[in-house]
Amino acid sequence: MSDETPTSITAARDLAALAATEILGATIVDLMTAAAVKLGLYEGGEETRDLAEARILISAIAGLIDGAAPELGSQHAAPLRDGLRSLQLAFREYSDIPDAPGAGPGEKYTGAVSKRVSSLT
């Protein structure tokens, strides 16, 4: 008797049909969505903001992107890095106790993150 259910067999076949870059991209986007929720980046979300949980997710995302970037290639990694940077900036904005430059979530992989001042006036 097999422990596999029809649902798990279907899920395995679905995954088998995807390229590794697609699986990584989808997983990272799911983690980014979870981090955005923990940051309270949805209507009414500030009431349930949990920066400790967001920090864990953002750090994991940064490590995953850093580790997978050579395999993903710049066309896939660049937009993921942009999304990660947005999460890191939001974290810095909402944190009452600022981390030192380079000590924020995921910054050991990305380097220090700060808002760029636009030179357009």
Wavefront OBJ file of the C-alpha trace (Angstrom):
o trace
v 0.000 0.000 0.000
v 1.278 3.459 -0.891
v 1.150 6.436 1.473
v 0.692 8.731 -1.508
v -2.718 10.243 -2.051
v -3.996 11.326 -5.450
v -3.462 14.936 -4.341
v 0.208 14.378 -3.473
v 0.768 12.577 -6.772
v -0.810 15.478 -8.656
v 1.299 17.984 -6.711
v 4.472 16.027 -7.490
v 3.598 15.950 -11.199
v 2.876 19.690 -11.142
v 6.275 20.357 -9.582
v 8.007 18.019 -12.009
v 6.647 20.083 -14.891
v 8.196 23.303 -13.573
v 11.737 24.523 -14.074
v 13.778 24.983 -10.909
v 13.899 28.752 -11.528
v 10.084 28.836 -11.586
v 9.862 26.924 -8.301
v 12.423 29.211 -6.655
v 10.717 32.339 -7.973
v 7.292 31.230 -6.772
v 8.649 30.246 -3.363
v 10.456 33.558 -2.920
v 7.340 35.499 -3.945
v 5.282 33.513 -1.412
v 7.836 34.335 1.300
v 7.783 38.003 0.255
v 4.006 38.042 0.557
v 4.255 36.565 4.061
v 6.880 39.174 5.013
v 4.676 41.984 3.681
v 1.789 40.679 5.797
v 4.029 40.546 8.885
v 5.121 44.132 8.118
v 1.459 45.148 8.024
v 1.610 46.240 4.380
v -2.062 45.708 3.714
v -5.139 47.722 4.594
v -5.550 47.647 8.360
v -2.380 45.592 8.738
v -0.612 47.945 11.108
v -2.694 46.433 13.936
v -1.127 43.004 13.407
v 2.393 44.128 12.452
v 5.040 41.744 13.817
v 8.547 42.980 13.093
v 10.250 40.035 14.801
v 8.500 37.631 12.429
v 9.118 39.930 9.454
v 12.845 40.024 10.286
v 13.064 36.227 10.131
v 11.267 36.064 6.785
v 13.258 38.915 5.221
v 16.560 37.357 6.319
v 15.530 33.990 4.869
v 14.466 35.620 1.596
v 17.807 37.432 1.343
v 19.730 34.212 1.938
v 17.655 32.320 -0.596
v 18.054 34.998 -3.265
v 21.773 35.284 -2.553
v 22.263 31.533 -2.768
v 20.089 31.057 -5.834
v 21.099 34.161 -7.809
v 23.858 32.471 -9.836
v 21.376 29.839 -10.980
v 18.482 32.265 -11.485
v 20.409 34.681 -13.662
v 20.045 38.452 -13.533
v 16.739 38.498 -15.448
v 15.061 36.556 -12.620
v 17.157 37.687 -9.640
v 16.968 41.447 -10.270
v 13.208 41.859 -9.710
v 13.398 39.588 -6.658
v 16.203 41.745 -5.245
v 14.078 44.851 -5.887
v 11.191 43.319 -3.949
v 13.525 42.324 -1.135
v 14.913 45.864 -0.944
v 11.373 47.233 -0.653
v 10.688 44.907 2.271
v 13.956 45.874 3.939
v 13.151 49.580 3.556
v 9.657 49.060 4.973
v 11.164 47.204 7.933
v 13.537 50.115 8.613
v 10.659 52.586 8.342
v 8.479 50.730 10.867
v 11.187 49.768 13.336
v 11.218 51.934 16.486
v 14.792 50.900 17.249
v 16.880 51.264 14.092
v 19.436 48.617 13.260
v 22.976 49.723 12.571
v 23.812 49.949 8.858
v 24.385 46.423 7.612
v 22.657 44.845 10.635
v 19.069 44.982 9.364
v 17.227 41.886 8.207
v 19.037 40.201 5.326
v 21.700 42.875 5.126
v 24.483 40.371 5.741
v 23.599 39.147 2.223
v 22.615 42.417 0.546
v 24.756 44.990 2.280
v 23.358 48.004 4.091
v 20.002 49.222 2.799
v 19.012 52.873 2.985
v 16.697 55.130 1.067
v 18.317 56.766 -1.892
v 17.832 60.461 -2.061
v 16.650 61.493 -5.497
v 18.824 64.035 -7.234
v 15.823 65.270 -9.210
v 14.394 68.523 -7.940
l 1 2 3 4 5 6 7 8 9 10 11 12 13 14 15 16 17 18 19 20 21 22 23 24 25 26 27 28 29 30 31 32 33 34 35 36 37 38 39 40 41 42 43 44 45 46 47 48 49 50 51 52 53 54 55 56 57 58 59 60 61 62 63 64 65 66 67 68 69 70 71 72 73 74 75 76 77 78 79 80 81 82 83 84 85 86 87 88 89 90 91 92 93 94 95 96 97 98 99 100 101 102 103 104 105 106 107 108 109 110 111 112 113 114 115 116 117 118 119 120 121
